[in-house]
Amino acid sequence: MLIAIANAKGGTAKTTSSVYLALAATVHGEKALVLDADSQDSASTWADAAEDEGQPLPFEVVATKLSTIAKAVKRDARERDVWRFIDCPPSGIMLDKAIEAADFTIIPTSESSLDLTQAWQTYYAIKDSVPAAVLIVKSEMNTTMHRDTLEALDKAKTPRFESIVKKRQEIVKSNGHRPKKLFEYADVYSELRKELGL
């Protein structure tokens, strides 16, 4: 499976979601790979730091070019049991090709109005290309902003994950380390499997 993690805005936990979902796949006994398509190399830097610490991530992170995505699509046709998560850049041809190649696109967003607006722009730009859904991350549950975000997404009939990733210092601090817990990403992964009919 090829899953694009995309949002036109930076800082929306695309890299974090890619790493945690790949980890969730490996915890469930499946093979996973993160394709680092962002020019900031955040996923690659994370993997290098974890390896330097002596606790490498249990999956490979590959710096990605357009040709890498093309190869991933060919491999995906043969190896459907490997989860490939593409940590997408915010814009450009790499983003377009990643979404075009994907079986599904996850659009992470916080509850800030700016992030949500960019999530909608991303969704409406791709909704006819590939199945997609918004994933609320860094959520502050039981707040007006949280309720307003859910209401806005549901009112607009925007597909979204029922699972919501709470704002946690443990998730923020896990960057550069092998995460010890999946938190709500375990539920997101289960929901993704159901969405894909697995």
C-alpha positions in Angstrom: 0.0 0.0 0.0 1.2 3.5 -0.8 -0.1 6.2 1.5 0.6 9.9 1.0 0.7 12.1 4.1 0.1 15.6 2.7 -0.9 19.1 3.6 -0.1 22.3 1.8 1.0 23.8 5.2 4.2 22.9 7.1 4.1 22.0 10.8 1.0 19.8 10.6 2.7 16.6 11.8 3.2 15.1 8.3 6.6 13.6 9.3 5.3 12.6 12.8 2.3 10.8 11.2 4.5 9.0 8.7 6.9 7.7 11.3 4.2 6.7 13.8 2.0 5.0 11.2 5.0 3.1 9.8 5.8 2.1 13.4 2.2 0.9 13.9 2.5 -1.3 10.8 5.6 -2.9 12.1 4.1 -3.4 15.6 1.3 -5.3 13.8 3.9 -7.6 12.1 3.9 -5.9 8.7 6.6 -4.4 6.6 6.8 -0.7 6.4 8.9 2.0 4.7 8.9 5.8 4.9 9.6 7.7 1.7 11.0 11.1 2.7 9.9 13.4 -0.2 10.2 16.7 1.7 13.2 18.8 1.0 13.8 19.4 4.7 14.6 15.7 5.1 12.8 15.6 8.4 12.1 11.9 8.4 15.6 11.0 7.3 17.0 13.2 10.1 14.7 11.5 12.6 15.9 8.1 11.4 19.6 9.1 11.5 19.3 10.5 15.1 17.5 7.3 16.3 20.2 5.1 14.7 23.0 7.3 16.3 21.3 6.8 19.7 21.5 3.0 19.2 17.7 2.5 18.9 17.0 2.6 15.1 13.5 2.8 13.8 12.2 -0.7 12.8 11.7 0.3 9.2 13.8 2.0 6.5 13.5 5.7 5.7 14.5 6.5 2.1 15.2 10.0 0.7 12.9 10.2 -2.2 13.1 11.6 -5.8 10.5 11.4 -8.5 12.1 8.2 -9.8 11.9 6.7 -6.3 8.2 7.2 -6.2 7.9 5.6 -9.7 9.9 2.6 -8.4 7.7 2.5 -5.3 4.6 2.3 -7.4 6.1 -0.6 -9.4 7.1 -2.4 -6.2 3.7 -1.7 -4.7 2.1 -3.6 -7.6 4.2 -6.7 -6.7 4.5 -6.3 -2.9 1.1 -5.2 -1.6 2.0 -6.4 1.9 4.5 -3.5 2.3 3.2 -0.2 3.7 4.9 2.8 2.1 4.2 6.1 3.7 5.2 9.2 1.7 6.1 12.2 3.8 5.1 14.8 1.2 6.4 18.3 0.7 3.9 21.1 1.0 3.8 21.8 -2.8 5.3 21.1 -6.2 5.6 18.2 -8.6 6.8 15.8 -6.0 3.6 16.4 -4.0 1.5 16.0 -7.2 3.2 12.7 -8.2 3.0 11.3 -4.6 -0.7 11.9 -4.5 -1.2 10.6 -8.0 0.6 7.4 -7.1 -1.0 6.8 -3.7 -3.7 4.4 -2.8 -4.9 6.8 -0.1 -4.0 10.3 1.2 -4.0 11.3 4.8 -4.2 15.0 5.4 -3.1 15.8 9.0 -4.2 19.1 10.5 -4.3 20.7 13.9 -7.4 22.6 15.2 -6.0 26.0 14.2 -8.1 27.7 11.6 -5.1 28.3 9.3 -4.1 24.6 9.4 -7.7 23.6 8.8 -8.0 26.0 5.8 -4.9 24.5 4.3 -6.2 21.0 4.9 -9.4 21.8 3.0 -7.4 23.3 0.2 -5.3 20.1 0.0 -8.4 17.9 0.1 -10.3 19.8 -2.6 -7.2 19.8 -4.8 -6.9 16.0 -4.7 -10.3 14.6 -3.8 -11.0 13.4 -7.4 -7.5 11.9 -7.8 -7.3 9.5 -4.8 -9.4 8.6 -1.7 -8.4 11.0 1.1 -9.4 11.9 4.7 -8.4 14.5 7.2 -6.7 13.4 10.4 -6.9 15.8 13.4 -3.6 15.9 15.2 -2.3 17.9 18.2 -5.8 18.0 19.4 -6.8 19.7 22.7 -9.9 17.7 23.6 -12.8 19.2 25.4 -12.1 22.7 24.1 -14.3 25.0 22.0 -11.8 24.9 19.2 -11.9 21.1 19.1 -15.7 21.0 18.9 -15.7 23.8 16.3 -13.2 21.8 14.2 -15.3 18.7 14.3 -18.4 20.6 13.5 -16.8 22.5 10.6 -15.4 19.3 9.0 -18.7 17.4 9.4 -20.8 20.3 8.2 -18.6 20.5 5.0 -19.0 16.7 4.7 -15.2 16.4 4.7 -14.1 12.7 5.2 -12.1 12.5 8.4 -10.7 9.8 10.7 -12.8 9.1 13.8 -9.5 8.6 15.6 -8.0 11.9 16.9 -4.4 12.3 17.9 -4.2 14.3 21.1 -1.6 17.0 21.8 1.1 15.2 23.8 4.6 16.3 24.8 5.7 12.6 24.5 4.9 12.7 20.8 6.8 16.0 20.3 9.8 14.7 22.2 9.9 11.5 20.3 11.4 13.2 17.2 14.9 11.8 16.7 14.1 8.7 18.9 12.4 5.4 18.5 8.9 6.1 19.8 8.0 3.9 22.8 4.2 4.2 22.4 1.8 4.6 19.5 -0.8 6.5 21.4 -3.8 7.2 19.1 -1.8 6.3 16.0 -2.6 2.7 16.7 -6.3 3.5 16.2 -5.5 5.6 13.1 -3.7 2.6 11.6 -6.6 0.3 12.4 -9.0 2.7 10.8 -6.8 3.1 7.8 -6.8 -0.7 7.3 -10.5 -0.8 7.4 -10.8 2.1 5.0 -8.6 0.1 2.5 -10.7 -3.0 3.0 -7.9 -5.0 4.8 
